[in-house]
Amino acid sequence: MERENAVEITNLFKTYKGGFEALKGVSLSIHKGEIFALLGPNGAGKTTLINIIAGLVKRTSGEVCVLGKDVDTDYRFTRSKIGLVQQEISLEFGVTIFDTVRMQAGYYGLRDGKIRAEKVLEDLSLWDKRNQQAFALSGGMKRRVMIAKAMVHDPDILFLDEPTAGVDIELRESLWKMVSHLRDHGKTIILTTHYLEEAEAMADRIGIINTGRLVLLDTKKNLIDSNKGKNLNMIYSEILEKDRQPKV
């Protein structure tokens, strides 16, 4: 049975001013209710791809749809369905965690921000921190607050761009459990990470992007089963090395 798609990308190109080609004809579908790991070296095009889907960057050409709607012509709908947790931590100074999340609900025009903030902080085990200010939290807790802000409007799709960068092992594993919990409750998760053990632990499918091109797309199971005796780190390195070989 064919699965419904949360995101559909067809022949996507992005060229920045100055001529740099960040994306070169990427085609990709991301299924509803899956954890999709988007891997690749720095500068490969991962963040550009995410930002185009999220409506933060304009594509040069190609098609990008979220839940069947074009991200440019139906941007109000598509942006309301997406939560984005960027790599850089960005939290309001001098504001409590509760008010930070409540205000985020207001940006979406939601009148029940107080109720929503209560729920998402409880769901993410942040309720006991609600009266603290962001600067007083650990790096891992700040990441949780970023996720709470991204989830307060109850989006169907959550983008996590390097969510565990700078987080200790215990908090990283806690975040893994939280992401799996969100997937189990029907959310679609798109994850970028340089911690390949993270992708190996959580992802349902894996895409590898290099120099703006999608060079691999497969289920994690197929990828591991077809490369017996190798972990994802080894498989990833071999795929990138092969992609660097001159094409004949």
CORRAMO-V68250 format. One line per field, one symbol per residue. ss: DSSP state (@ for helix, = for strand, . for the rest). burial: 1 if it has 16 or more other C-alpha atoms within 10 Angstrom, else 0. Layout:
BEGIN
ss->???
burial->???
END
This chain:
BEGIN
ss->....===========.....===========...=====......@@@@@@@@.......======..==....@@@@@@.====..........=@@@@@@@@@@@.....@@@@@@@@@@@...@@@...=@@@..@@@@@@@@@@@@@.....=====.......@@@@@@@@@@@@@@@@...=====...@@@@@@@..======..=======@@@@@@......@@@@@@@@@@@@@....
burial->00001111100111000000011111110111111111110001111111111110011000111110111100100110111111100010000111111111100000001101111110010110110011000011111111111111111111111111101000110011011101100011111111010111011111111111111110010011000000010001000100000000
END
